[in-house]
Amino acid sequence: MADVLGGAVDIGMVSRDISPEEEDQGAYWVAVTKDAVFPAVNEKNPVLADLLAKGVPQEIFKKIYITGEITTWGEVVGRPEVTDPIHVYTRSDAAGAPDVWAKYLGKKQENLLGIGVFGDPGIAEAVAKDPLGIGYNNLGYAYDAASGKPVAGLVMPPVDANNSGKAEADEVLETKARAREAVASGKYPSPPARALNLVTKGKPSGLLQDFILWALTDGQKFVDSAGYIALPQDLLNEGLQKIK
């Protein structure tokens, strides 16, 4: 973002909201696609069956990642006899994924508890190797691009968005296609779903304007293969009006 405002480049991709202060400095943004962050646990998690049946509500994630009140996997699913500790992993580097995951929990990245691991691949690898681990990953790192299934060793526990105490069918994201559909339809909460914005210094014109117009029209056909999620038509129309 600083490069765009500082003039080093003419355009940049930003995976978070643009602040009013940045807009005052000349940042002009247009949403072109969506991404989402998904919680991940190990496929050998001691309460995996319970997690898949019940899902995990936002409040439980807060007590794991923000307050530290919940420290065992039994506490997550209401089974006090299970005392296996939760090994919490978070990102050590400033990035969009930890920013939006913290926003989902009502805080900022620096408030996230856990063992710091660098990068999306790093946190996925750490959880995949640790039966007691929990982490979070962007869509393209949570699911394998070739098979469409979770990355080897990982399972995405359902997010119990409606606090029903059970995982609804549209909350069980066993494949990348189901995860993409849940985000595109708005059934997956936002945050941790979020728009990705192309940002320029000032309203774009010329080739930059043409490129963004292409991204909002013909370029949308490449969104899925690039590992992202297409915007709904109403947001595409909004972006087209903003850029013209």
C-alpha positions as CSV (number, residue, x, y, z in Angstrom):
1,M,0.0,0.0,0.0
2,A,2.8,2.4,0.8
3,D,4.3,1.9,-2.6
4,V,1.1,2.9,-4.3
5,L,0.8,6.0,-2.3
6,G,4.5,6.8,-2.5
7,G,4.5,6.6,-6.2
8,A,6.9,3.7,-6.6
9,V,4.2,1.8,-8.5
10,D,1.0,2.8,-10.2
11,I,-1.2,-0.1,-9.0
12,G,-1.3,-2.6,-6.2
13,M,-3.4,-5.4,-4.7
14,V,-4.6,-4.9,-1.2
15,S,-6.3,-7.7,0.8
16,R,-7.9,-5.5,3.4
17,D,-10.1,-2.4,3.7
18,I,-8.7,0.9,2.6
19,S,-8.7,3.4,5.5
20,P,-10.1,6.9,5.3
21,E,-6.6,8.2,5.9
22,E,-5.3,6.3,2.9
23,E,-8.2,7.6,0.8
24,D,-7.2,11.1,1.9
25,Q,-3.7,10.5,0.6
26,G,-5.1,9.6,-2.8
27,A,-5.8,5.8,-2.6
28,Y,-8.5,4.9,-5.1
29,W,-9.7,1.3,-4.8
30,V,-11.9,-1.1,-6.7
31,A,-12.9,-4.6,-5.5
32,V,-12.0,-7.2,-8.2
33,T,-12.3,-10.6,-6.5
34,K,-12.8,-12.2,-3.1
35,D,-10.8,-14.4,-0.9
36,A,-11.4,-15.9,2.6
37,V,-9.5,-17.3,5.5
38,F,-10.5,-20.7,6.9
39,P,-9.7,-22.3,10.2
40,A,-7.7,-25.5,9.9
41,V,-7.0,-28.4,12.2
42,N,-5.0,-31.6,11.8
43,E,-6.8,-34.6,10.3
44,K,-5.8,-36.6,13.5
45,N,-7.4,-34.1,15.9
46,P,-8.6,-36.0,19.0
47,V,-12.2,-34.5,18.7
48,L,-12.4,-34.3,15.0
49,A,-15.7,-36.1,14.8
50,D,-17.2,-33.6,17.3
51,L,-15.8,-30.6,15.4
52,L,-17.3,-31.8,12.1
53,A,-20.7,-32.5,13.7
54,K,-21.0,-29.4,15.8
55,G,-18.9,-26.8,14.0
56,V,-17.0,-24.1,15.9
57,P,-18.8,-20.8,16.8
58,Q,-17.0,-17.4,16.7
59,E,-17.0,-17.1,20.5
60,I,-15.0,-20.3,20.8
61,F,-12.4,-19.1,18.3
62,K,-12.2,-15.8,20.4
63,K,-11.5,-17.8,23.6
64,I,-8.8,-19.8,21.8
65,Y,-7.1,-16.9,19.9
66,I,-7.8,-13.8,21.8
67,T,-8.5,-14.4,25.5
68,G,-6.8,-17.8,25.9
69,E,-9.7,-19.0,28.1
70,I,-10.0,-22.3,26.2
71,T,-6.8,-24.4,26.3
72,T,-8.0,-28.0,25.6
73,W,-9.7,-29.7,22.7
74,G,-12.3,-31.1,25.1
75,E,-13.4,-27.6,26.1
76,V,-13.9,-26.7,22.4
77,V,-16.6,-29.4,22.0
78,G,-18.0,-29.7,25.6
79,R,-16.1,-32.9,26.5
80,P,-14.2,-32.2,29.7
81,E,-12.8,-35.7,29.8
82,V,-10.6,-34.8,26.8
83,T,-7.7,-32.9,28.1
84,D,-5.4,-32.7,25.1
85,P,-4.0,-29.2,24.9
86,I,-4.6,-26.9,21.9
87,H,-1.5,-25.9,20.1
88,V,-2.4,-22.5,18.6
89,Y,-0.5,-21.3,15.5
90,T,-0.7,-17.8,14.1
91,R,1.2,-15.8,11.5
92,S,4.5,-14.1,12.6
93,D,4.4,-11.8,9.5
94,A,2.1,-8.9,8.9
95,A,-0.4,-10.0,6.2
96,G,-4.0,-9.9,5.0
97,A,-4.9,-13.4,6.4
98,P,-4.0,-12.7,10.1
99,D,-5.5,-9.2,9.7
100,V,-8.8,-10.5,8.6
101,W,-8.9,-13.4,11.0
102,A,-8.3,-11.0,13.9
103,K,-11.0,-8.7,12.5
104,Y,-13.4,-11.6,12.5
105,L,-12.6,-12.0,16.2
106,G,-13.0,-8.3,16.9
107,K,-9.3,-7.5,17.3
108,K,-6.1,-6.7,15.4
109,Q,-3.4,-9.1,14.3
110,E,-1.1,-8.2,17.3
111,N,-3.9,-9.5,19.6
112,L,-3.8,-13.0,18.2
113,L,-2.3,-15.6,20.5
114,G,-0.2,-18.5,19.4
115,I,3.1,-19.7,18.1
116,G,4.2,-17.4,15.3
117,V,4.9,-19.1,11.9
118,F,5.9,-17.3,8.7
119,G,3.6,-17.3,5.7
120,D,0.6,-19.2,4.6
121,P,2.5,-22.3,3.6
122,G,4.3,-22.3,7.0
123,I,1.2,-22.2,9.1
124,A,-0.4,-25.0,6.9
125,E,2.7,-27.1,7.3
126,A,2.8,-26.6,11.1
127,V,-0.8,-27.7,11.6
128,A,-0.5,-30.6,9.2
129,K,2.4,-31.9,11.3
130,D,0.7,-31.4,14.7
131,P,-2.4,-33.5,15.7
132,L,-3.2,-30.9,18.4
133,G,-2.7,-27.8,16.1
134,I,-5.1,-25.2,15.0
135,G,-4.3,-22.4,12.4
136,Y,-5.9,-20.5,9.6
137,N,-5.2,-20.2,5.9
138,N,-6.4,-18.3,2.8
139,L,-8.4,-20.4,0.3
140,G,-5.5,-21.1,-2.0
141,Y,-3.4,-22.5,0.9
142,A,-6.2,-24.3,2.7
143,Y,-7.1,-26.4,-0.3
144,D,-5.0,-28.2,-2.9
145,A,-5.2,-26.7,-6.3
146,A,-5.1,-30.0,-8.2
147,S,-7.5,-32.2,-6.1
148,G,-9.7,-29.4,-4.7
149,K,-9.5,-31.2,-1.3
150,P,-7.9,-29.8,1.9
151,V,-4.1,-29.7,1.8
152,A,-2.7,-33.1,3.0
153,G,-3.0,-33.4,6.8
154,L,-5.5,-30.6,7.2
155,V,-9.3,-30.5,7.8
156,M,-11.4,-27.3,7.7
157,P,-13.7,-27.5,10.7
158,P,-17.2,-25.9,10.0
159,V,-17.6,-22.4,11.2
160,D,-20.9,-22.4,13.1
161,A,-22.0,-19.0,11.8
162,N,-25.6,-19.2,13.2
163,N,-24.6,-20.6,16.6
164,S,-26.9,-23.5,16.2
165,G,-24.6,-26.0,17.9
166,K,-24.5,-28.2,14.8
167,A,-22.8,-27.9,11.5
168,E,-25.3,-27.1,8.8
169,A,-24.8,-28.7,5.3
170,D,-23.6,-25.4,3.8
171,E,-21.1,-24.9,6.6
172,V,-19.3,-28.2,5.9
173,L,-16.6,-27.2,3.5
174,E,-15.0,-30.5,2.5
175,T,-13.8,-29.2,-0.9
176,K,-12.5,-26.1,-2.5
177,A,-15.6,-25.9,-4.6
178,R,-17.9,-25.9,-1.6
179,A,-15.7,-23.3,0.2
180,R,-15.8,-21.1,-2.9
181,E,-19.6,-21.4,-3.2
182,A,-20.1,-20.6,0.5
183,V,-18.0,-17.4,0.1
184,A,-19.6,-16.4,-3.2
185,S,-23.1,-16.8,-1.8
186,G,-22.4,-14.9,1.4
187,K,-23.1,-17.9,3.6
188,Y,-19.5,-17.9,4.9
189,P,-19.1,-14.9,7.3
190,S,-17.3,-11.8,6.1
191,P,-14.9,-11.3,7.7
192,P,-13.1,-13.8,7.5
193,A,-14.2,-13.6,3.8
194,R,-13.2,-10.3,2.2
195,A,-12.9,-8.5,-1.1
196,L,-9.4,-8.0,-2.7
197,N,-9.0,-4.5,-4.0
198,L,-6.9,-3.1,-6.8
199,V,-5.6,0.3,-5.6
200,T,-4.2,3.2,-7.5
201,K,-3.0,6.6,-6.5
202,G,-5.9,8.7,-7.8
203,K,-8.6,7.6,-10.1
204,P,-7.0,5.5,-12.9
205,S,-7.0,6.4,-16.5
206,G,-5.5,5.1,-19.7
207,L,-4.0,1.6,-19.5
208,L,-4.6,1.3,-15.8
209,Q,-8.3,2.0,-16.3
210,D,-8.4,-0.5,-19.2
211,F,-6.7,-3.2,-17.1
212,I,-9.2,-2.7,-14.2
213,L,-12.1,-2.7,-16.6
214,W,-10.8,-6.0,-18.0
215,A,-10.4,-7.5,-14.5
216,L,-14.1,-6.7,-13.8
217,T,-15.3,-8.2,-17.1
218,D,-13.4,-10.7,-19.2
219,G,-10.8,-11.2,-16.5
220,Q,-13.4,-12.8,-14.1
221,K,-13.2,-16.0,-16.1
222,F,-9.7,-16.5,-14.7
223,V,-10.5,-15.9,-11.1
224,D,-11.2,-19.5,-10.1
225,S,-8.1,-20.9,-11.8
226,A,-6.0,-18.3,-10.0
227,G,-7.3,-19.5,-6.6
228,Y,-9.8,-16.7,-5.8
229,I,-13.6,-16.3,-5.8
230,A,-15.5,-14.3,-8.4
231,L,-17.5,-11.3,-7.2
232,P,-21.3,-11.3,-7.5
233,Q,-22.6,-9.3,-10.4
234,D,-23.9,-6.4,-8.2
235,L,-20.4,-5.7,-6.9
236,L,-18.9,-6.0,-10.4
237,N,-21.5,-3.5,-11.6
238,E,-20.6,-1.2,-8.7
239,G,-16.9,-1.5,-9.6
240,L,-17.6,-0.7,-13.2
241,Q,-19.4,2.4,-12.3
242,K,-16.7,3.5,-10.0
243,I,-13.9,3.0,-12.5
244,K,-15.6,4.7,-15.6
